[in-house]
């Protein structure tokens, strides 16, 4: 496809949606994969706020194939309950956009590097009464932080790195130091022995197993047991 058919995300031109007071969108600068500073748009949070960033309306050639490129970090939570989407609107039709789900494995990224996924989204501008078609894009996120970065020439030769361990339930996210939380059950898949998560100790209830003792005595022994104290010697003396 010809190079002039590629459209690149330009965050400075996008509107941080003010249609909802709960929309969580901001422009921030991050250190990019080439070591420079790049402006990105962060959409969404870990809560239930439907958030959107919207592009300006563009006049593109009608009935023509284009590819929209960008890099994405995050857009997933550990419960698999999030939304992360690109919507492409043609003309004045706001109710029937093309919807591209960017989370999980709905659409394969063409490259992965340093926690960022590069996407190439193809679309056709469709028929129009004239030679051009009016198009605008929209990024949406819900219940997860998603950061969108423009595709820059200096990223062209970045290697396609091995994807993270598939047992990690959410993608790398710049909101975490190191890309993932260190205190979750899956943290050792990302950090190995430096993860801070500890397996919970199995507990056993004493209630109902000690015949001949009052409920008050069993309750006291249970509390000692839960505190980690050795109650075997006590039981040997009272039974």
Number of C-alpha atoms within 10 A of each C-alpha: 8 7 8 8 15 15 16 16 19 17 20 12 10 17 16 21 21 13 9 11 10 13 22 22 24 15 16 13 13 15 10 15 15 13 8 10 12 16 17 22 24 27 29 30 21 15 12 14 18 21 28 25 24 19 20 13 15 14 14 17 20 18 15 14 16 21 17 17 19 19 24 24 23 25 30 26 22 13 9 13 10 21 22 25 19 20 18 23 20 22 19 11 9 11 7 11 16 12 13 15 14 24 22 17 8 9 13 13 16 12 17 20 16 17 19 23 23 22 20 19 18 13 14 13 21 15 15 14 7 8 11 18 21 17 20 19 20 19 25 23 31 26 22 27 26 29 26 24 25 19 18 14 7 10 14 8 8 13 11 13 11 10 14 14 10 9 10 16 15 20 23 24 23 17 15 10 9 13 16 19 20 20 12 14 14 19 20 18 15 19 14 11 10 10 17 15 15 10 8 6 6 5 9 9 13 14 14 9 9 13 10 8 14 9 13 9 12 19 15 11 20 18 14 13 17 14 9 10 11 12 12 9 8 10 11 8 7 7 9
